[in-house]
């Protein structure tokens, strides 16, 4: 092993080299040593000339690291470029195949609507700023001797080496002396002012691999003395954006920084700002939201604080009132507690349209009443959910044994106190959310079956399916004239309520490792296109292989009765059961934002809405961007649970955004 170790080090495979050593020690120790050596040796990214460093792409995924096959990764612990590793060192590739892919049970289902064991998270930025890493080291040194203590000390040593490397680089390139001075103190020592707080926050964000930036209005406020920090926030946002990184919750205790944080987001897609709306949210926060959305950045999205609080109190009573104020929404929008939780974030998915397609084709002729058909479909969904939870459980159990998360074990409470790895139950709170896709397509497909087969008896089941697959124009016209989700139709709402109640409720019947339960999330980001590939034509009018619906709103352009009717329809989906967050997209023209947005958000939330996100780009702009993409490089739209540059979407996804109703 020593020869292989030396060979890998000579190839800059510092991370992989450490994994082949000390095989008699715990996975947490070995992976902590691997991360530490990577931090000590991996190429730094160039200083960008600003007030913050690191900047640009993080060292795990930068262009300078492209020649390194094995690197740290914030969700799956380790990133492995297997073709590159096989080319560089076949012996190491064979080892990593067993180590990284062989030990942890795979998640193999046909439901491509989310991650496969993915885990976004928020580290405890607030505590790091308040105590400094010096206090973390003291806490670790006070632990009993053993692998856990050694692992955390090794990791802290690697972080300190990385900090010193950053300072040396900044000194060499004559960087801003204020930045060098700040980074010479933080995050080792507790921060003293707002600039040090921002420097420390940015630094540990990069150590974590650039995932979720956390609640900056909560965490920075103790150090803020009235300064205008929007320029440096903008610099931080650019770091977040270039890393394709994620989320920033704001509130529920809004302050003056909340406004600055929203103002800094104009015309940039990340971070995804998640604004917790309270009954007494200040008017200046609403005004900041209007300004930001008018810049076509899709920020912020709006979250119903009162309803999230109620549901977490009822279904996660272990979450204390003081901790609940740190509610956050990792990745796109998956509900968790900042700095205190490990939540399987789109751990897996359920493609309800795929289940419907197969069930309809295999069993439509088996039923003589619509209610029985509906019940049979729901029973099939429950079976698939149970099977998927079982598959996911095998993954989560083996992950707990063999795939630790060193950085999050150090920086998320209560891993140090419990002396437990983040993936093995160390975090204070643990649960998982699973993505539900295609439900609106199923709702809109149930109405033609109900009417044309069981009530009006226009078609026998076999003829119905034949006409559907043949794309018979008369048949499609008959289906198109029937009511659709998004128009507050009582018949549709009744079916929507029945489907969502059973499907969303089924997840909570299953417990997850290392604790907690499964919850639904409806957050299709860009996967609703891929999820449609394997689904045949459906009676809602969707063609074979076409994209599914985007989360909870109406299928593109089918909402004809105005925004209140559309949101009322969504509210019939038992949204309170979707604790992982049910995403609803709406398009509101810029000129109507000041008059429509606040009453729509408040009215929707009073009806039971949990989340609402807004695109303000007009249809004319979007069509022009199709013809002249170079003129619209910064045109941003909301899709799934996040904002994205329009030019980065596939042609099919662009079309779904264009076809949305504009209010």
N, C-alpha and C positions, 0 to 999 in steps of 0.2 A: 504493500500500500504506500510506503514511503516514496518509492520510485514514481508511482502514479501521481502522488501528491505533488512532488517536485515538477513533474511534467505539466500538470494542470496549472500550477502557479506560473510556470514559464510561458504558458499560453494566455495569461491574464484571467484564467478561470478560478479566481480566488474563492468564490462562493462554493463551487462544486468541489474544490480541493478540500475544504473543511468538512464537507458532508461525508467524505470517504474515511475520515479519521475518527478516532474516539468512538468506535461503534459500540463500545461497552457502556457508553454514557447515554443519558436521556435524549430523545429527539429535541427537546427544548434547548438543551445545552449545545448540541451540535448545530442547530439552526441559528442560535444566537451567535455562535462563533463564526458561522458563515456570513451572517449580516455584518458583524463587526469587521471582518476582514475585507468585505466588499466596501464598506465605508472608508476603510483605511487606504484602499488601493484603486478603486474605480476612478476613471477620469472625471474631473470636475467639469461642469458646464461653464462657459465663459461668463464673466461679469458683464451685465447689460448696461452698466452706467447709471443705474438708478439708486434708490434709497434702500433697496432690499437685496439680500443675497442669502441663499441660492436664488437663481432666476432662470427662466427658460425651462426646457424639459428637465425632469428630474434624472438623476444619474442612473436610475434603474432602467430607463427607457430612452435615453438620449442617443443621438446619432453617434456620439463618441463611444458609446457602449455597445454598438451594433455587432462588434466582433466577439462579444462575450456571450456565450450560449446559455449560461445559467446565472440568474440574477434574482434578487428579492422581488416580491410582488405582494401588494397589500391585501389581496383577497384570497388567492390560492397559496399563499406563502412563498411559492417559488415559480418563476417563469423559466421554462425550458424550451429553447429552440433546438428541438431534437435533430432535424437534418444537419444543422450546423455542428452540433456536438458530435454526431456520428462521423462527420467529415474530419473534425479536429482530433477526436479521441474515441474510437469505437468502444474501448473498455469502459470509459466513463459513461458513455451513452447507455451501455448495458446496465451499469449500476443505477443510473438515474431512472431508467425504465422500471426497474424493480422498486427503487426507493420512493419515487414520486408518484408513479402511475399504478404500480402494482399493489401497494399496501392499502390504498384508499379505494373503497368500493365505488365503482362508476355510477353515474346517474344517467341511465339510458331509458328514455321514453320518447314517443313521437311528438311530444308537446313542446315544440320549439317556440315558447312564448316568454322566455325569461332566462335568467342565469341557470347554471347547473351547479349548485352549491356555492353560489356567489355570496360574498359577505362585504358589503360596504359598512363603514363604521365612522364614528367620531372619537378621536382621542380626547383626553381631558385637558384641553388647552388652558382652561381657567386655573386648574391646580398647578400646572407647570409654570405659568406666569407668576402665581402667588408664592410658590415655594422654591422654584428653581430646581435644577437637576441635582444641586448639592444636597437638597433634602431627600430626593429620591435615592441617592446613593446612601445616605444615612439610614433610611428605612430598610434598604436591602442589606446593608452590613449588619443590621440588628437581627437578621433572620438566622435560624439555625443553619449550620454548615450543610452543604449538599448541592446537588445539581441545580436546583432552582436558584439558589443564591449565586452560585458560580455563573450561571447563564446570564442573569441580570447584570452582574458586575462586568462580565465580558462585553455585553452589549453597551453598557454605559461607557466603557473604555473606547469602544469603536466610535460612539457618537462624539466623544471628546476629541478623538483623533481627527474625525471629519471636520469638526468646528475649527480646530487648529489649522487644518489644510485650507479651509475657506478663508481664514484670516490671512494666512501666508499668501494666497492667491490675490486677495484684495490689496494687500500691501504691495505686492509685486507690480500690479497694474495701476497703482496710484488711484485707488478707488476713493470715494467720498470718505474723508477722515471720520465723520460722524458715524458712518456705518461700521467702520473698523472698530471704533471705540465702543459702540453698542454691542457688537458681536464679541468683543473681548470680555464682556460681562455676562451677557445673556445667551442662551437660557440657563447657564449654570447658576447664576445668582438670581434672586427674585427681581422682577422688573421695577423700575423707579418712576417711569414716565410713559407717556403714550407712544413715543417713538421706540423706546426699548420694547414695549409690549408688542408693537407691530413686527419688529425685527425678530423677536423671540418666537412669535406666533408663526411667521413665515418659515423660520428655520425648522421648527419641529414638524410643521406641515410637510416639508420636503423629506424629513427623516421617515415619516409615515408613508411616503410614496405618493403623496398628492392625491388624496381621495376626497374627503369632505372637509370643508374649511371651518365649519362650526359656527356657533352663534356669536358673531363679532360684537353685536351691540350689548350682549350680556357680559362677554368676557373683557372687552376693552374699557367699558364705562368706568370702572374704579380708577383708571389711570388717566382719564380724559379731563382736561381742564378748560374746555371750550375751544380747542384748536379746530381749524378747518383741515381735516385729514383726507378730504376727498382725492387730492392728487396721488397720495401714497396708496390709498385704497384702490385707486384705478390701476396702479402698478401691480398691486397684489392680485387684482382680478385678471390682469393680463397673464400672470403666472398660472392662475387657475385655468384660464381659457386654453393656453397653449398646451397644458397637460391633459386636456379633455377631462378635467376633473369636475367636481359635483357641487354639493349643496351647502347652503347657508340659511339656517332658520333665523327669523327675526321676531322678537316679542317672546312671550305675551306681555312682558313689562317693557313697553316702548319708551324710548328716551330720545334725546337729541341726536344721538349717533344713528338711530334707526333711519332718520331722514337722510343723513349723509351717506349711509351705506346704500340706500336705494338710489340716491342721486348719482353715485359713482358708477352705476351699472349701465348708463345710457349707451345704447348701440353695441353692447357686448353680450355674448350669450351665456357666459358663466362668470360667477357661480349661479346656480339655480337658486333664486331667492324665494324662500318660503315664509310668507308673512302671516303670522298668527293673528287673526282678526278677533278683537274683543269688542264687547258692547261699547266700551268707552275709548276705543282707539282714536288718538288725536286727529283732528282734521288735517294737520300738517303732514301726517303720514299718508292719508288718502291723497292729498295734493301731490306728494312726492311720487306716489304710485301712478297717478295720471301722467305726470311728466315722463316718467321712465317708460311706461307702456307706449306713449306717443312716439318715443324714439325707436320703436319697433325692435325692442330687445326681448320682449316676452316676460319681462321681470317687473314686479314680483308675481308669483302665484299666491292665491289666497287660501288660508286654512282656517277651519272653524274651531277655534280654541275651546269654546264651551262644550261642543259635542265630543271632540277628542278627549277632553278632560273627563267628561261623564263616562264615556265608554272604557277608558283605561281604569278609572276608579272601580267600575263594575266588573270588568273582565280580567284586569291585572291588579288586584288589590294590593299586591306586594309592593307596587310602586308608591313611594311616599309622596305626600303633597309637595314637599320641598324639592324632591327630585323631578316631579312631573313638570315643573317649570322649565326644565331643560329638555323638554320634548323636542325632537328633531326628526328630519326625514331624509335618511341616507340615500345615496345614489340619486336616482330619479326622484323618489318620494316615499321611501319605505320607512314606516314609523319606528322610531327607537328613542333612547334616552341618551343625550350627548354625554360622552365621557364615562358612561356607566353601564353600557349594554353591549351584548353580542347578539345581533339579530340577523338570522339568515335572510339575506336581502335579495328577493327574487330567487330564493333557493331552488325553486323548480317552477313548472307552469302546468296549467290545465287548459287545453284548447277545447272549449265547449263546442265550438263549431265543428271540429273534427269528430268529436264524439257524436254529435247530432247527425252529421253526414253519414257516418257508418251505421248508426242505429236506425235512421230513417230508411236507408236502402235495404237493411237486413230485416227490419221488423215492422215497417209501415202497414203491411197487409195483415199483420197478426192482430190488429186491434179493430174493434167495431165502434169505439167511442173516443172522442178526442181526449177526454180527461184520463182515460186509461193509457193512451199513447204518451201523453205528457208525463204521467206518473212513471211509466216504463223508462222514458228517457232520463228522468231525474234519478231513478234507481241506478241506471247505468253510469251516470255522472258520479254518484256517490261511490260506486264500485271503483271507478278509475281514480278518484281522489284517494281512497283508502290504499290502493295499490301504489300510487305515487308516493304517499307518505311513508309506506313501508320501504320503498326503494331509497328514499331520502334518509330515512333513519339509519340504514346500513352505512350510507355515506357519512353521516354526521358522527356515528359511533367510531368508525375507523379513522376519521379525521381527528377526532379528539385524542386518539392514541398516537397517531403518527405524523400529523401535520400541524405543528405549533405555529403560533404567531408571535414572535419575540417582541417586536416593537409595541404591539397592542397589549401584550402581557405587561409590559413596563408602564404604559401610559394610560391604561383604562382601569378604573377602580372596579373591583376589589382584588385584582389578580395578585398583587404583592402580598396583601394581608392574608389571602387564602393560600398563598404559595401554589397557585394553580395557573396553568396556561390559559390564555384567552379562549381557545377552542375547546378546552376541557372543563369549562364551568367556572373559570376565574372571574368573569365579569359579574357585576351585581345583579343584572337582569339578563335573562336569556329567553328568546322565542324565535319564531321563524315566520316569514310571510311568503306565500306562493301566488304566482301571477295567474289570474283568470282572464282568458281572452275569448273573443268571439261571441260573447253573450248577447250583444245587441243583434248580431246576425241571426242568432237562434230565435230571439223574440220576434223579429220581423218575419222569420220563416214559419213560425208556428201559426200565424194568422192565416196564410193561404191553405195550410193543411186543415186547420179547423173549419174554415169556410168552404173550400172547394171540394174537400173529400167528405168530411163528416156531417156538415150542415146542409149545404146546397147539393151535395152528391154530384157535382159536375164531372168529376173524374173518379175512376177507381184508382187505388194506389199504384198499380202497375202502369196505367196510362199516365198518371200524374208524373211519375218518375221519367217515363219516356219523353213526355213533352218538355220536362225540365231539362233533360240532357240534350235534347234536340234544339233547344233555345227557340222553341216554337213561338212566333211573334204574338199570336192570339193568346196563348197561355201566359206569356210574360206580361202582356197588357192587363190581363185579368188579375195577376198577382200585384202589379204595380198600382192598381186602383185601390187596393186594400189599405187600411190604416197602418201607419208605421210609428215606431218609437220616436219620440221627440215632439209629438203634437198633442200631448195630454189627452189621448184617446182612452176612455175608460176600459175598453176591451183589451187594448194593448197593455195598459197599466196593470190590469189584473194578471195577465200572463207574466209580465215582467216581475211583479211582486212574488208570484208563486215560484218562478224559476230562481230568482236571486236568493230568496229566503232559504230554500233547500240547499242550493249549491254553496253559497257563502257559509251557511251554518255548519256544513259537513266538516270543514277543516278543523273546527274547534273540538271535534270529538277525538282528535289524535294528539298525543303528547309528543314532544320532541326532545332529543338529546342536545345539551346536557341539562335541560330543564325548560319549563314553559310549554306553550301550545303552538299549534300552527294557526295562522290567520290568513285570510285572503287579501290580496292587493289587486287592483285593476289598473295596470300601468303598462301599456303595450309598447312604449317608446318606439323604436323603428321595427320591432319584431312582428308587428301585425301584417307586414308584407310577407315575410318568410312563413309565418304561421298559416297564411292562405294558400301557399304553394301546394300542400297536400290535401286540400279540401276541394271536393267536386263542386259543381254548380249548386247553389242553395236557393230555396224558393223566395228569398227576399229580393232576388234579382241579381245577385252576385254571380259572376261567371266563374267557371272552373279555374282555380289557381290565382284568382284575384285577391287583393288584400282584404283582410277582415276589417271590422270596425276598429276605430281608435278609442279604446277604453270605454267610458260610460255614456258619452254623448250620442246624438243621432248619427246614423251613417250619413256621410257627406252630402249635405244639401237636402236631406229628406225632412228636415224640420221646417214646416211651412207656416206655422201658426204664431211665430214670434218667440222671443227669448224666454218669456215667462212660461209659456207652454213647454218649451224644450226642457227647461230646468225642472219644471214640475214633473215631467216624465222621468227624468233622471232620479228625482227624489223618491220615486216608487221602487227603486232598486234595493231597498233595505240597506242603504249605504252605511248605516251605523255598524253593520256586521263586517264591513270591509276595513278592519282596523289597520291593515297595512297601507291604506289610503286608496280611495277610488278617484281616479283622475277624470276630470271633465274639461274638455276643450270648448272654447267659444271664441268667435271672431267678432270684435266690436270695432267699428271705424274710429279713427282718431278723433274726429269731430264730436262723436257721441260719448267718448270716455267720461268727461266731467258730469254728464247728466245720467248716463245709463249704468256706469260701473258700480257705484256704491249701492244704489237700491237693488240692483240685480244680485250682488254678492250677499247683501244682508237678507234679502227675501229668500234666496236659495238656501242660505244657512238656517233660516227659520223653518223652512220646509224639511230640513234634515240633510242638506248638502254638506259634504265634508271638505271638498276642495274644488277650486275653480281656477283655470288658467286661461290667459287671454292672448290672442294674436291680433295685432292691429294693422298688419299689412293688408292693403286693399287688393281686390282681385286684379285690378289694373296693374299694380306693382308686380304681383306674382306672375302675371302673364308676360309682362315686359322682361322679368328676370329669366323666363324660359328662353326668350329670343336673344337677350343681351346679358348673359350672366356676368360678364366683366364689369357691367355698370352697377351690379347689386351684390358685391362681395360681402357686404355687411348686413344684408337683409336676413332677418332672423324671424323664425316662426316657432310656435309651440307645437310639439308633436309628442304623443305619448305623455310622459311625465317630465319632459325637459324642453329647453329651448335649443334650437339647432339652426345653423346657417342654412338657408334655403338651398343654396348651390350644392351642399353636401348630400342632399337627399337623392334617392333614386328617382327615376322618372315616374314610377307608379306612386311613390309617396308624395312627390310634388303635386300630382294630380289630385290626390285625396285632400290636400290642404287647399288647393284652388277651389275645389267644389264645395267647401264648407259654406254654410249660410253666413252672410255678413250682416251684422245688426248695426 
